[in-house]
Amino acid sequence: SFISIQAFPALLDLPQDLEVSGVSCGSRHTAVVTRGGELYTWGWGKYGQLGHGDITSSDQARRVEHLVAEGLRAEEVVCGPWTTYVRVLE
């Protein structure tokens, strides 16, 4: 699937009631942590770095449901070239 790569800032379409507390960019993906402890990711997912349990790429921010299902609260996120690291609280 086609994923747009932008070399300039763009508005992000997240649900309106979310407040972003942290953001990190990899080489082709981005992740944000919300004040409510949710993690949203989007971009190139070839190596599973988006955390959705697959290798699907997406231009739309998607919540990482695994953290919600496990009762984990995302506190901080750091993206590498093809990786995403998340500090969580139980």
C-alpha positions in Angstrom: 0.0 0.0 0.0 1.0 3.6 -0.7 2.2 5.6 2.4 2.8 9.3 1.9 6.1 10.7 3.2 6.0 14.4 4.0 9.0 16.6 4.4 7.0 19.3 6.1 4.7 19.6 9.1 1.1 18.4 8.7 -2.0 18.5 10.9 -2.7 15.2 12.6 -6.2 13.8 12.6 -6.7 12.3 16.1 -9.9 12.1 18.0 -10.8 15.6 19.3 -10.8 14.8 23.0 -7.2 13.5 23.1 -4.3 15.5 24.5 -0.9 14.5 23.2 1.8 14.4 25.9 4.7 13.0 23.9 5.7 12.3 20.3 8.6 10.5 18.6 9.5 10.0 14.9 11.3 7.0 13.4 12.7 7.1 9.9 9.3 6.3 8.4 6.8 6.1 11.3 5.5 8.3 14.1 4.1 7.5 17.6 2.3 9.7 20.1 1.4 9.1 23.7 -1.7 10.8 25.1 -2.3 12.2 28.6 -4.7 9.4 29.1 -1.9 6.8 28.5 -2.9 5.6 25.1 -0.4 5.0 22.3 -1.2 5.9 18.6 1.1 5.0 15.7 1.2 5.5 12.0 3.5 5.3 9.0 5.5 2.4 7.5 4.9 -0.8 9.4 7.0 -3.4 7.4 8.9 -4.6 10.5 6.0 -4.5 13.0 7.2 -1.2 14.5 3.7 0.2 14.7 2.7 -2.3 17.4 -0.5 -3.5 15.9 0.5 -7.2 15.6 1.0 -7.1 11.9 3.2 -5.4 9.2 0.5 -3.2 7.8 1.4 0.5 7.0 -1.1 3.3 7.6 -1.3 7.0 6.9 -4.0 7.2 9.7 -3.1 7.2 13.4 -4.3 4.0 15.0 -4.5 3.3 18.8 -2.3 0.3 19.8 -5.0 -1.9 21.2 -2.6 -4.5 22.8 -1.7 -2.0 25.5 -5.4 -1.3 26.3 -6.2 -5.0 26.3 -3.3 -5.7 28.8 -4.3 -2.8 31.1 -1.1 -0.9 30.4 -0.7 2.9 30.4 1.8 4.3 27.9 4.0 6.9 29.6 6.7 7.6 27.1 7.6 6.6 23.5 10.9 6.6 21.6 11.1 5.6 18.0 14.2 4.3 16.2 14.7 3.7 12.5 12.6 0.5 12.5 11.6 0.2 16.1 9.3 1.7 18.7 10.0 1.6 22.5 7.3 2.4 25.0 7.6 2.9 28.7 4.3 1.7 30.4 2.7 1.5 33.8 0.5 -1.4 34.9 
